Amino acid sequence: MSSTITDIHKVRSHTKTLLESLCKGLYEREEAMRLSLLSAVAGESIFLLGPPGVGKSLIARRLKYAFRDGTSFEYLMSKFSTPDEIFGPVSIKKLKEEDKYERLTDRYLPSANIVFLDEIWKAGPAIQNALLTILNEKIYRNGGEDIKVDIRGIITASNELPPKNSSLDPIWDRFLLRLEVGNIRKFRNFLDMITDVSDVYEDDVPDTVKLTQQQLDDWSREIDAVELPAEVLNTIQVTKLKLDEHNTRTAGGSHPVIVHDRRWKKIVRLMRTSAFLNGRKAVNLMDCFLMIHCLWSHPEQKDKVQEIITEAVRQHSYTMAVNLQMVKQEAEDFENDVDREIKIRHTVSEEQLMPIDDEYFQLNKDDNRFEGIYVPIKQYRNLKIGEAEVVNFYDKDKNLVNRLKAEKSTEEHTIEVYYNSVRFTYPLRTRKAERTEVIMKPPHEIVQKHWDERHQRLMSYIDAQLAKMEEGKPAEMSDLQDNLFVNQDFSEVVLSNFREVAESLQSIRLRLEQLQYTYTNV
């Protein structure tokens, strides 16, 4: 299949139709079905955690119908399970005639396309070792021969996690996607489920939408070519950093979130697969939320993992992609340079009114014509020259002792008081204070030329980033609320960061325009 835009759109349409068929008759199991198909196309495995009877095996059986001529293998593990039951019996004929220890794998796990292993943690050491090779390399060692298996998807399930410090840890680490599956929560869905008489195990997926081996091979090559934009790589980087910080803060506590390099590589492959099946040539930030299902090892970690990923997308993705902090710092440095050059500051000493208890001004009054030495600050500031108003006067204990007409004097920091129809002028108590005066001077023409070049360079970078964001917006935003594998509720997180970064760039751009106007019009 070619990688033209038309074909990419067909991939999305094809995948959407296939998922609709696979999810038919499922109630509140759509997410598990969608993620199972995603993991199968990506060539990965998924683990379903939940009690018996919640449809874990149903998902595996229906997933088989996604593939043309697909075969499945299903087995309920127990501590008595033997390799013969999983990988096939030993060929007696080969053993007798050729002295070869070889299994007959037809209709067993090595010959299946979709594998479902229930109660996986009950598998014995011999089964575990063989499974590790299959999960790692898609190779089954049959006697002395390595057989390349065509297993497209491995679904495992249990109602419990692997025992702590058990030999099952290597297998647990190989399951890329981990999902909790519980009972149906919505009552309407519960009623529909128990009254539905359709056969959910019937293969009702049209052959026209089933995936062929040739399609999967072609898609695999195109998935490897899916781009990883800077904002996605930034989100992964920040998520990893925040997980490390979380582990450091909670050192000594239970269940650190340990993620090895191999898992990160597989996560990127999963995100590329999601982008491709959604009809895109590049991973977007919505695909990053798939990490929620890949990073936890214990259910109690899920909320923290989701919080870290959400925060990484909301605050850091586009912010880092456009290098917003660098732009802010350069604009601030530019403003400071201009400020130092065109503004001359010097200190001036002056008399200022001295407030008393932040409520009064004090009269410098050495006579006893009337009682009162304090006037309220608010009343004094409201006075006007030539317009007398009634003013309250207070004694040294802040008691109201007089109400007289007064007005502001023409002389600074004074008040004129009318007492017995005579006007008396009193200065108010002041203090020495210093203030800074700024004198503007035009820059030298050589300096201004340098500033113009600096201004143009910053404006060009900002405009390029805004154009890049706007140009990428249709492809980036069109399917935010219609991602085939990620809950649409996360779309607002992506949009929030996009808007914040765009608004910040526009704000810096406006500041730079104002700055240029200032230094060219001194």
N, C-alpha and C positions, 0 to 999 in steps of 0.2 A: 504494500500500500504506500502510495506517495504521501509526502507530508504537506500537501497543499492545504490552504485554508479550508477549502470546500470539504476535503476529506476529514480534516480535524473536526469540523462541525458534524459530519456524518458519524464520527466515532462517538460524540456526545449523544446524538440522537439514538444511535444503536444501543449504547450503554443504558440510557434512560428507559428505553423500551424493554430491554432485557431485565432490568431491575423491577420494573412494574410487573412483569410476568412472574419473576421469582418471589416477589413479596405478596402476590395474590393469595388471599386466605390466611395471611399471617397477621396477628394482632400484637402490636407493640413489640414486634421482633424485626421491624424494618431496618433499624440501625445495625443490628447484628448481621442481617442478610447483606446489607450494602457493604459493610466492612469486610465480611467474609469474601465477597466477590472481589473487592479491591485487593485484599491480601493474596487471593489466588492469582489474579492477573499480574500482580507484582512478584509472584513466585515466593511469597512468604507464608507464614503460619499464624494462626490466631487461637487464643485460649479463651474459652467461655467459662466463667465462674458462676455457679448457681445451683440451686437445689434440683433434685430429680423432678421430671415432669413439667419443665418450663419451656420445652421446645428446642433444646440444644441439638439433639439428633435430627430433628426435623429440618433445621437450618442446613446441616451437612448433607442430608439427602436431597433437599431441593437444590442446593448449590451444584450438585452433579448435573442437573438438567441445563445448566448454563453452557455446557460443552457438548458439541456434537460428538456422538459415539463415546461419550464420557462413561467411565466405569468407576464405581466407588467401592471402598472397603470400610466396613464399620465393625468395631469390636469393643466390647465392654471388658475392661481389664479387671483382673483380680490377682491376688498374690499367688494364685496357682497357674496363671497364664504361662504358656510355654512359647518359645520362638516358633515352634511348628504351627501354632494356631495363628500367628501373626504373619510370618514370612513364608509359610508353606512347609509341607513335610519334606523330609530328606528323600531323595530319589534312591530307592533300593537298587534299581537297575544300574544306575551310575556307580553306586557304591560297590556292587558285586562285579560288574563287567569292566569298569574302568578305574576302580579304586579311587573314585572322586566323591568328596563330601559336598553334594550340591542339592539345593532345595528346588522343589517344583513350585515356582512362584505364581503360576497362572491362577487368577481369581483371589490372590492374596495381596497384601499391602504393596509389594514392589511392582505389581502390574496395574495398580489402580491410578486413576487421575485425581480423584478426590478421596481423602482419607479422614475418617472420623474415629478418634480414639477416646472413649469415655473412661472416666476414672483413671486418667493417665498416670497418676502418682503410685498406683498399685503395681506398675510394671516392674519386673525383676531386672537385675543387672544385665543379663544377656540381651534382653529386649532394649534396654536403655542404650547400651553401647551401639547397637545397630541403628537405632533411631537417630542418635547423634550424627552419624555419618550421613544419613538421609537428609536430616535437617540442615546440615552444614553444606554438603556438596551435591545433594541430589544423587548420591551414589549408594548402591547397596552391594556389599561384598558377599557374593554367593560362592562359597567355597574359596577357590583360588582366583575367581574372576570378579572384576568390578563391573557392575551393571549400572548404566545410567538410567535412573527411574524417570518416568514422565508424570510425576506427581505435581499437579498444578496448585493444589491447595491442601493444607493439612489443618484440620480443625480438631482441637483437643478440648476436653471438658472435665470438670470435676466440681464437687460441691465444697472443696477445700483447697487451700494452697499447699505447695510442697512442704513437707516437714522442715523445720529450721535446721540448718547445718547438715542437710541430707545430701546424699550422692545425686539427687535429682536436680540440684542447682544448675548444672550445665544445660540440661534439657530446658528448664524453666527460662533460662536466659535466651534460648533460641526462639521462643514464641514472641514475635515482634508485637503483635496486637493483643491486648488483654481487655476483656470486656465482661462486666457483670451483667447477668441476665436473671431477672426475678419474675415473680408472678405479675399478671396483668393488673394494672393499677386503676385504670378508668373503668367505671362500672358499665358504661355503654359497650365498651370493647369486650368486657367479660361476658356480657349477655350475648353479644354477637358471636363470640367464640363458641360458647357452649350450645348455641342453637344452630350453628352452621353445620349443614349436613354434607358439604362438598368434601371430596377426597383430597386433602392437602398433600398427600404423598403421590398424587397422580402427576405425570409429566405433561403439563399443559403449556410448556414453553414452545412457541413456534420454531420450527427448524430454521427459519430465515433469520432469526436473531441469535441462535446459538453460536458460540464461538468455535472456530476451527483451529487446528494446530497451526496452519499457515498464518491465520490472522494473529494468533498469539506470538508467533515468531517475528512477524513484521512489526507488531506493536512493541515488542520488547526492544527492538533496535531504535524505534522512534522515541520510546520512553527515555532511553539513555541520552537522547539528544535534547530533551526538554531543558530549557534554561532555568537557572537559579538566580533571580535578580538580587541586587544588593540588599534590599529591605528584608528579603527572606533569610539570606545568610546572616544578616545582622540579628534577626530575631532568634535564630538558632544559637548564635554565639552568646547573646545576652541570656538566653534560657539556660545554657550550659553553665555560664558564670554564676547565675543566681542559684542554681541547684548546688554548685560547689559551696557557695556562701551559706546556703541553708544547712548543708551537711556539717560545715565548720561550726556554725552556731549551735547546732543540736548534737555536737560530738558527745558520745557516751550515751545518747538516748537510743531508743529502739528504732529500727528500720530506717537507716539512711537511704536516700534516693541514689543508688549506684547505677550509673549508665556508662558502659564501656564503649570504646571507639567503634567496634563492629556494629553495635546497635545504632549509633548515630548514622553510620553509612547506610544501614538498611532503612532508617527513617527517611533519609533523603530520597532513596529509591521509591519508597512508598508515596512520598509527596509528589515526586515526578509522575508516578502512575496516576495519582488523583488528578493532577493537572491535565494529563493527556486524555483521560477518560471524560473529563469535563470539557474537552474540546479546546484546550489551550496549549500553546507552545512554551509557556513559562509557568512556573509555580507561582502562586500568589499567597497573600497572607492568610487567606481562609484555609488553605491547605496546611498551614502551620499548626492549626488546632488539632490535626490528627495526632500530634505528639502527645496529647492528653492520654491517648489509649496505649502509648508506647513506652512511657517513662516510669509508670508506677510499678512497684513490686508487691505492695500491700494496699488494700482498699483504703486504708486510713491516709495514704499519701495522695490520693486522687485530688482532693480539694486544694492541697498545697501546689501540686503540679499544675493544675488548671489556673490557679491564681498567678503563678510565676509566668506561664505562657501568655496569659491575658495581659499581664502588666508589660511584658516584653513587646507585645504587638502594639498596645495602646500608647506606650511612651517612647519606644526606642526604634521602631522599625523604619518609618520614613524619616524620622529625626536623624538617624545615623546615615541613612541612604543619601540624603542631600547634604550631610555634614553640617546640620543646622547650628550646632554649637560653635563650629569654626566660623561660620558666617556671622553669628552674633558677636563673637570675640573680635573679629576683624572690624566690624562696624563700630563697636565700642572703642577700639583702639584708634580708629580714624577720627571719631568724635573728640576723643581726648587730645589728639594731636592738633586738631583745628582749634579747639578751645584754648590750648596753651599758647598758640601762635597769635590769635586775633584778639584775645582778651587780656588786658592789662589790669591787674587788681592792685589796689592800694587801700590801706586802712585809714579811716577817718574817725577822729574823736569827736564826740558830741554829747550834749546834755539830753538826758531822757527822763521822763517822768518816772518816779519810783513808786510802784504799787505797794500798798500795805495789806498784807494777808490776801493779795490778789483780788481785793474787793474795793479798796478805797485809795484815793489820793489825799495827801495831807497838805493843809494850808500852812505856809510859813507865816504864822500869825503871832505877833507879840503884843497885841492889844486885847482889851476885854470888852469891846463894843457889843459883841453878841456871843452867845455860847455856841460851841461846835468847832472842831478842827479837821474833821474828816468829811469828804464828799464822795459818794459812790462813783466808781469809775464809769459805770454805764451812763449815769446821768450827766457826768461831765462831758463825755464824748458826744452826747446828743445836743449839747449846747451850741448855739450859733451866735455870731457877733451881731449885736444890735437887736436880738430877739430874746428878751428875758423869759425865763421859765422858773417855776417853783422847784427848788432843790432841797433835799434833805441834808441836814448837817448832824454829825454824830460827835460825841465826846470821846475822850481817850479810852473809855471802856466800851466803846462801840454802841452806846445808847443814843437813840434818837432824841435830840435836845432842841432842834430848831427846824423851821421850814421857811426859807426865804427865797425871794426872787433873785436869780443870778443869770449872767450871760458870759460867753467866752470873750476874753479881752483880745485886743489887736496885738498885744505883746504875747510872745510865745510862752506857753506853760504858766499862764495866769488866769485868774477868774475875777470877775467883777460882781460884787454882792451888794444888793440894795437893803439897807437897814435904816429904818426911820426916814425913808424917802431920800436917803443919802447913799451915793454909790462909792463903795470902797474897793480898791484893787489889791488882790493878794497873790503873790507868787505861790506856785505849788512846789513841793519838795521834789528835787531832781537828783540824778546821779550821773557820774561820768560813764560813758559807754563807747564802745568802738564798733564800727560797722565797715564792711568791705564795699568799696565802690569799684565798678567794672567800667573800663573805657575800651571801646572797640577800635581796632586799627586794622586797615586792610593788609592782606598778606603780600609778600613780594611776588612779582609775576612768575618767577621761577618756581616758587613754592606752590602757587596756585596751579600752575601747569602740572606739577607733580600730583597735586590733589585731584585734579580733573581726571588724570590717567587712572589714579587709584579708584576714584568714584566709578569710572566707566568699567573698570575690571570687575568690581564688586557687583555693579548693576547687571553686567552681562552674565555673570555666574548665576545670580538670582533669577534672572529672566530665563536662562537655560534650564534651571531646575524646575521652575514653574511650568515651562513649556513641556518638559519631560513628564512631569506629573500629570499635566492635563492631557497630553498625548496618550499616556498609558492608562488614563482613567477609564475609557470605554472598555478596553479589554480587561482591566483590573477589576472594575466595579460591576460589570454587567451581570455576572452570575453570583455576586456575593450572597444574595438571598436564595440562590438556586443551586448551591453546590450539592452534588449528588451524594457526598459522603460526610459533610460537616453540617452541624446544626446551624440554621440561618440566624439564630440569636446572636452568634458571634460576629455577624456582619457589622453591627453597630460599633464594635470595638475597632474594626479596621477603618471604618469611615471616620470615626472620631480622630484617630491619629492623622489620617490624610488631611482632614479639615484643619486641625491644629497646626500642622506643619505649613500648609498653604497660607493660612492666616499669618503665621509668624514671618514667613518670607515676605509677604505683602507689607507687613508692618515695618520690617527692616528696610524694605525698598522705599517706603514713604519717609522714614527717618533720613535716609541718604539723600533723597531729593531735597528735604528741608535743610540738611546740612550744606549742600552745594549752594542753595539759594542764600544761606546766611553768609558764607565766606565770599561769595561773588557780589554781595550787595552791602558790604560794610560801609 
